[in-house]
Amino acid sequence: MKQSYDVIVIGAGIIGVGAGLKLQQEGKQVLLLDSKGVAAETSAGNAGAFAFADVIPLATPGIMRKAPTWLLDPLGPLSIRPAYGLKILPWMLHFWRASWKDRYAAALKAQADLMALSKAALERQIEGVNGEHLIRREGQLQLYEGAAEFQAAMASWEVRKAHGVQFEFLDSPEAIAKIQPGIDPRFTHAGYTPEWKNVVDPKTWTEHLANAFIALGGNIANQKVTAITPQEGHVSVESDTTVLRSKHVVIATGAWSKSLSADLGDSVPLDTERGYNTTLPAGAFELKTHVTFSNHGFVVTKAGEGIRIGGAVELGGLHLAPNYKRADLLLKKAKDFLPELNIENGTPWMGFRPSMPDSLPVISFAKNSQQVLYAFGHGHLGLTQSAGTAELIADMIQGRDPDIPTQPYRAQRF
Ligand SMILES: Cc1cc2nc3c(=O)[nH]c(=O)nc-3n(C[C@H](O)[C@H](O)[C@H](O)COP(=O)(O)OP(=O)(O)OC[C@H]3O[C@@H](n4cnc5c(N)ncnc54)[C@H](O)[C@@H]3O)c2cc1C
């Protein structure tokens, strides 16, 4: 391994691998460092969706009135682990502020911009890595129990329409069954987004990008980075085994990015929304499309040959043990909603969404150095926004004007 690089990217999840690949494609000599390997954390087990239709930030006006009802159920779609209750308060305060009407409107615009860029960038990325065989273009069904629930969601569909999302409404169990048979008839209404896509498997996809990166001459090493020090003309990167130097450094360490950015002078309100799922073996259900039970906070999707059922948000930080009862509960609900689902022999998983309170990622230079960049905090949308993030990071390093304004993603915006 060389001691000196054009760019060292720290973190080999989908964000770091995507950025590293883009820079290597542009002729930079890139080293990817990860303490655990490629797609070893959140990017391994997510729902695999390119959710370009989900332009609406989580902190919507009025959400703070609804949240207490969700929190009453400790196994509901949103929960706070009691041991983490005080620690999450500053994040919640920022979240509340982000739900103010003017801030929400600005965040929606920034989210929609990044979605539009990422959607186009993904097609460029798929072509660049010959990856079409790893993409499923099978649409998404978003289901509602009864006309009242459907009507309550209408405003969100209007927002999607205004941002160019294509959809059609289905208003009977029979119409829904034509797209996805086997759903309990209590789900009477749905929004169907035909352009929705998924990866065949998120880990396989990230590995495919990493292999393309290596084929272009990129390097990957298993090392835990402990210090990043900008110096005159280069940045020094210290790990558990060595000290390396690079012209630029990109911090893409997902939910673990807070302390590395704090060392560089940026106090970023990053926390984690832990999510759970269970992957069932092949044959568990004949799934035709990605299914979202939005009011229950979970999805049913294909993962490799199997079926993955997951979602939920648990505010519990990085260190508390997983509570897999949450994954079991989602599985039982899924069985209730899809009676033919076989829930035997599943593998539970928990992942750490790297979440900012305004739902926007940090794609930014560090406060004290134009040689250090951040690419983290993508929350529920890291896979979705990875190709767009990669293009923005490459623009910033190459000194090009990016296609969209990057000011809303600055680390210093809070
Ligand atoms: C249940 C669930 C479902 C989801 N579904 C979707 C979905 O369908 N679509 C979507 O777009 N998003 C989804 N997400 C969100 C998505 O998974 C994340 O946004 C994304 O994986 C974040 O990628 P990342 O590269 O930033 O972080 P990670 O994948 O977590 O990678 C960070 C890497 O940094 C490494 N690291 C940390 N510290 C150091 C250090 N000091 N030195 C070296 N390496 C370090 C870690 O080992 C890790 O490999 C889901 C998340 C969950 C939990």
The ligand as an SDF file (V2000), in Angstrom:
LIG
                    3D

 53 58  0  0  0  0  0  0  0  0999 V2000
  -33.8490   -0.7540    8.3900 C   0  0  0  0  0  0  0  0  0  0  0  0
  -33.2370    0.2110    7.3980 C   0  0  0  0  0  0  0  0  0  0  0  0
  -33.7470    0.2800    6.1080 C   0  0  0  0  0  0  0  0  0  0  0  0
  -33.2130    1.1950    5.1900 C   0  0  0  0  0  0  0  0  0  0  0  0
  -33.6930    1.2060    3.9140 N   0  0  0  0  0  0  0  0  0  0  0  0
  -33.1770    2.0780    3.0090 C   0  0  0  0  0  0  0  0  0  0  0  0
  -33.6330    2.0850    1.6710 C   0  0  0  0  0  0  0  0  0  0  0  0
  -34.4490    1.2680    1.2670 O   0  0  0  0  0  0  0  0  0  0  0  0
  -33.1200    3.0080    0.8140 N   0  0  0  0  0  0  0  0  0  0  0  0
  -32.1820    3.9250    1.2150 C   0  0  0  0  0  0  0  0  0  0  0  0
  -31.7880    4.7730    0.4110 O   0  0  0  0  0  0  0  0  0  0  0  0
  -31.6990    3.9010    2.4710 N   0  0  0  0  0  0  0  0  0  0  0  0
  -32.1740    3.0090    3.3760 C   0  0  0  0  0  0  0  0  0  0  0  0
  -31.6980    2.9890    4.6490 N   0  0  0  0  0  0  0  0  0  0  0  0
  -30.6680    3.9560    5.0200 C   0  0  0  0  0  0  0  0  0  0  0  0
  -29.3070    3.5430    4.4770 C   0  0  0  0  0  0  0  0  0  0  0  0
  -29.0480    2.2080    4.8080 O   0  0  0  0  0  0  0  0  0  0  0  0
  -28.2150    4.4590    5.0410 C   0  0  0  0  0  0  0  0  0  0  0  0
  -28.5470    5.8090    4.8280 O   0  0  0  0  0  0  0  0  0  0  0  0
  -26.8830    4.1820    4.3590 C   0  0  0  0  0  0  0  0  0  0  0  0
  -26.5700    2.8050    4.4110 O   0  0  0  0  0  0  0  0  0  0  0  0
  -25.7660    4.9880    5.0080 C   0  0  0  0  0  0  0  0  0  0  0  0
  -24.5870    4.6760    4.3210 O   0  0  0  0  0  0  0  0  0  0  0  0
  -23.1720    5.1910    4.8330 P   0  0  0  0  0  0  0  0  0  0  0  0
  -22.1800    4.7590    3.8400 O   0  0  0  0  0  0  0  0  0  0  0  0
  -23.2790    6.6350    5.1660 O   0  0  0  0  0  0  0  0  0  0  0  0
  -22.9860    4.4630    6.2490 O   0  0  0  0  0  0  0  0  0  0  0  0
  -22.5750    2.9330    6.5850 P   0  0  0  0  0  0  0  0  0  0  0  0
  -23.0930    1.9840    5.5850 O   0  0  0  0  0  0  0  0  0  0  0  0
  -22.9810    2.6980    7.9980 O   0  0  0  0  0  0  0  0  0  0  0  0
  -21.0060    2.9480    6.4480 O   0  0  0  0  0  0  0  0  0  0  0  0
  -20.1860    3.6620    7.3420 C   0  0  0  0  0  0  0  0  0  0  0  0
  -18.8680    2.9000    7.3880 C   0  0  0  0  0  0  0  0  0  0  0  0
  -17.9240    3.6700    8.1320 O   0  0  0  0  0  0  0  0  0  0  0  0
  -17.0780    2.7550    8.8080 C   0  0  0  0  0  0  0  0  0  0  0  0
  -16.4090    3.4680    9.8970 N   0  0  0  0  0  0  0  0  0  0  0  0
  -16.9750    4.1170   10.9390 C   0  0  0  0  0  0  0  0  0  0  0  0
  -16.0210    4.7090   11.7010 N   0  0  0  0  0  0  0  0  0  0  0  0
  -14.8260    4.4410   11.0950 C   0  0  0  0  0  0  0  0  0  0  0  0
  -13.4630    4.7980   11.3810 C   0  0  0  0  0  0  0  0  0  0  0  0
  -13.1440    5.5570   12.4480 N   0  0  0  0  0  0  0  0  0  0  0  0
  -12.4950    4.3520   10.5490 N   0  0  0  0  0  0  0  0  0  0  0  0
  -12.7810    3.5930    9.4750 C   0  0  0  0  0  0  0  0  0  0  0  0
  -14.0640    3.2330    9.1590 N   0  0  0  0  0  0  0  0  0  0  0  0
  -15.0610    3.6610    9.9580 C   0  0  0  0  0  0  0  0  0  0  0  0
  -18.0400    1.6620    9.2850 C   0  0  0  0  0  0  0  0  0  0  0  0
  -17.3460    0.4530    9.5460 O   0  0  0  0  0  0  0  0  0  0  0  0
  -18.9980    1.5630    8.1030 C   0  0  0  0  0  0  0  0  0  0  0  0
  -18.6190    0.5210    7.2100 O   0  0  0  0  0  0  0  0  0  0  0  0
  -32.1730    2.0680    5.5830 C   0  0  0  0  0  0  0  0  0  0  0  0
  -31.6260    1.9590    6.8660 C   0  0  0  0  0  0  0  0  0  0  0  0
  -32.1410    1.0350    7.7660 C   0  0  0  0  0  0  0  0  0  0  0  0
  -31.5310    0.9230    9.1250 C   0  0  0  0  0  0  0  0  0  0  0  0
  1  2  1  0
  2  3  1  0
  2 52  2  0
  3  4  2  0
  4  5  1  0
  4 50  1  0
  5  6  2  0
  6  7  1  0
  6 13  1  0
  7  8  2  0
  7  9  1  0
  9 10  1  0
 10 11  2  0
 10 12  1  0
 12 13  2  0
 13 14  1  0
 14 15  1  0
 14 50  1  0
 15 16  1  0
 16 17  1  0
 16 18  1  0
 18 19  1  0
 18 20  1  0
 20 21  1  0
 20 22  1  0
 22 23  1  0
 23 24  1  0
 24 25  2  0
 24 26  1  0
 24 27  1  0
 27 28  1  0
 28 29  2  0
 28 30  1  0
 28 31  1  0
 31 32  1  0
 32 33  1  0
 33 34  1  0
 33 48  1  0
 34 35  1  0
 35 36  1  0
 35 46  1  0
 36 37  1  0
 36 45  1  0
 37 38  2  0
 38 39  1  0
 39 40  1  0
 39 45  2  0
 40 41  1  0
 40 42  2  0
 42 43  1  0
 43 44  2  0
 44 45  1  0
 46 47  1  0
 46 48  1  0
 48 49  1  0
 50 51  2  0
 51 52  1  0
 52 53  1  0
M  END
$$$$
